[in-house]
């Protein structure tokens, strides 16, 4: 969609009536596993409102295939799980937080069992070692058919994934996320204290000064897509569980709602961000047309092999002693190198040597999905290529989910606890969602009572230096000459942004490439700022701004402008972080700095706090939304409404 110059957002002081306001005790932004785990673990005496930007199934948790990692087998131990996580994290895991989260693994899986999640089972746990194990699934029935009322962790089938030294991944067929989310969503709908609002998109956090100074999070500005209206939700605490930022890239496993908006909202409200450059690429996304379908790492855990399509050579044997079960960053880089050499855009993942009955029983979703596309995994190789999958960085939090902003918790992919370090160990993400969600649920009632808050600490940090443009310094001059009647094609820029991030912030990076990306991002940002300036000049020339504002409301075009500006700014933060990390570590590989730095440092971006009063942007295309509530204090303007 194109946005004309005379309908661009305008910076003006708030003058309009109060929007519809909702009051709740706890606001949870995000209805994925982290959000619902928190909601269900909180005391039932609390009134809880959960927001979902789109339909409830539109979240990364729903699409998780592999499973949840925890030390459940008799021969496994929490210490072994911690060791494997630290190795995969390449020296950047926060060891205390990692241990704290992983020690709760068995309890987290047991909690899921109690919620009705139909994990795949075995008759005898010792059968986990055998490929032809008689599991409680078959080719014609999903794991849901075998739901046991008293399911425990004792008889769960465990699979193995990359970086794990043994079998420790509990799963429900090859659609673990879907089964988990269906169970938790049903529980949340049945809870009288939980209200779920689908198609409600958080735009900005509300903050106010606490009695001891500093911002406290007290709700959010929200856009209701069902009724095309803006709403203010006031709460005593907020849990940010909005997911990751994969949709900044052209090939991504995440649904289209995952654009990093939660990260940016927290940053604007006063939270630090960490390790944004560590974007994990899943090695085996289906390389067929525009598909975003993942081929679970569990296929490699059960014996799947990677081959060059031209030579037929199994290439991982020469890359790492763990072969296909090396950590994801190693496998993804090896596949990327093969693709660069073969020119085909993919490599082959082959599981046809495994028993047909086993494949159909353990991987029914993958089997049926690919069969519909003309690929029979029992006989045919699968074309795969790396795809943007997971953000290892995010909002700085402790293991209990506390951010730098009192009253603002964060959990799941949006948060940085230090568990994932430079490269997430497979299937640790679902575990983190549940464990941190439960820790938040334990801490939050105490916060509501005494308002005591401890900000998280980060050891061995490296501050990321940002330019004035990135920190939203505003100016009324520009070097760009814009025709007042010309258009900004927001769709075209958004598509180009994906291509730019994939090209320059992909698996392999270089300073020159990153600098080109940064320059282009700044050009797009200047373009948006120039249009905003034209708007101001146009309306000021009419001499009566009050008359222009009588019926003005935010339209869908303005929301597109807002989202694009925020994505450009987040992309800029990511590129700046990558530029300033002069080493190769985990998911961050620099051709010009191919070795590890002497000391592992955590990239930290300081909070963005503006001392300017809130200024909002508006457009002259009237829809159904009012301006922001007058008597609330905000820490930072909406970015698209006050573009850089």
C-alpha positions, 0 to 999 in steps of 0.5 A: 500500500502506498501512503501519500505525502499529504496523509503522513503522520504529523507531530502535534501535542495531544489535544483529543478526548480520552479513548475507551479505557479498560482496567485490569490487574495484569496485562499480558501482551502475547498469547503464545506459550510464555503468555498463557503459561504465565496467565495460568500460573498466576493466582486465580484471584487476579484479573488477567487480560491477554492480548493476541495480535491476530488469531490465537494460533498465529504464534511461534509456539503453535508451530513448534515441532520438535518438543521441550528439552528437560532431563527426564531419562534415568541416564540424563542429569540436569548438570549434563543438560546445563553443560550441553546448553553452555557449549551450544551458547559458545561462552555467552550463556548467563550460567546462573540463570541457565542453571536456574531455568534448566533445573525446573525442566522436569516440573515444567513438563509435568505441569504440561502433562497436568494441563492435558498436553498429549505427549507421545509415550512409550510402554517402557522408558528404556525403549527410548534407545531403540529406533523401532520402539512401540510408541503410542502413536501410529500412522492413522492417529495423532498423539492426541488420541492417546491422552491419558488422564494421569500422564506423567513424565515417567513414560514419555518418548524422548527424542534427540536433537542437535547439541544434546548429548542424549535423548531429552526432548519430550514431544507430541508427535511432530506437532508439539507446539500445536498440541501444547497450545490447544491444551493451554488455550482450552484451560485459559478459556475455562478460567474465569479470571482470564480474558483473551482479546484476539486481534488486539495489537499493543502499540506502546507501553504506558509508564508513570513515575513511581513514588521512588522515581523512575518509570513504572509500567502501567498498561499499554495503548492497543489497537483493536483490529476487530472494531478499528479503534484504539483502546487504553488498557491500564494495569498494575503490571505488564508481562511482555510475551510478544515473541521474536523478530523473524519476519524482518527476514525474507525466509523465516519460520515465524508467523507474520506477526513476529516483527520485534515490536515487543522488544521496541516497546520495552526499549522505549519504556526504559528497558535495555536490550541485549545480544540482538545480533544473535539471530539463530537460523534453523538449518532445515527449513523446507526449500520449496517455493515460498514455504516457511514450513520447518523440517524438525531437527528431530528428523536428524535426531532420529538419524536423518542425513544431509547430502549435497544434491549434486555429488550425493556426498554426506558433507557434515561428517567432514565438518563436525564430529557430531555430524548432523547433530552439531549445534544449529549454528554449525549445521546452518553455516555448513548448509549455507556453504554447500548452497553457495557452491552448488547454486541450487538454493538447497541441500538434501535431508534424507530419512528414507533409510529409516523404517517407513512405519517409524517415520509415519508414526513419529512424524505424521505432520511432516509426512502428510504435509510433504506428501501433499507437496509431492515429496514422500519422505519414506523414499524421497530426499527433502530439499532444505535450506536455513531459515531465520528462526529464533532471536537469542537476544531481547529485553534484558531480564533476570531468570524471574522475568523482571526487566529494567522497568518496574512492573514490566516483566518479559518471557519467551523469545522477546526476552534475554535471560542469558539462557541461549547465549550465542546460539540456542540449544534446540528445544530449550525455548519452550522450556524457558517459556514455561519456567520463566512464566511460572517464576513471573507468576510467583513474583508478580503478586508480591510486586502488586503488594509491596512494589519492590523491584530488582533490576537485572544485572548483566556481567561482561557487557559491551555497550553498543554505541548508537548514532543520534538518528537511531536514538530518535533525535529529531530535526526540522531540516532534511537533505532529501527533496520530496515532492509533496504529491509523491507516495511512499510505498510502505509495502515495497520498503517492507519487502526490501527490508526483508531482502536487505536483512537476509542479504547483509544480516544472514548467516555470514556477515562482513563489515562492508556489507553491514555498513551498506545495510546501515546506510540503506536503513538510514536512507529509508528512515530519512525518507519517512522523516522528510514526509513527516516534515512536509505534513507539518509544513502543509498544515501549518501553512493553513493557519488553523491546526485546531480545525484540522484536528477536529475529526482526525484519527489514525487510519490503517495507512498510518498504522502501516507507517508506524510499523514500518518505522519501528521495524526500520529502527529495530533493524538498525539496532540489530545491524549496529550490534553486529557491526560492533561485535568484532568476532565470530561466536555462535550465530554471529559469524564475521568473515572479517573477524572469523575467530573468537574474541578473548573474552565473551561480552554481552552486547547491551543497548541502553534504554531509549528515553526521550525528554520531549513531551509525547507527540503523536502523528495523525492523518487526514483519512478518518477512520474509527479511532481516537487519540491518546488519553490525556492524563497518562504519562508516556516514556517515548513517542510512538515511532511511526507517529513521530518518525525519525 
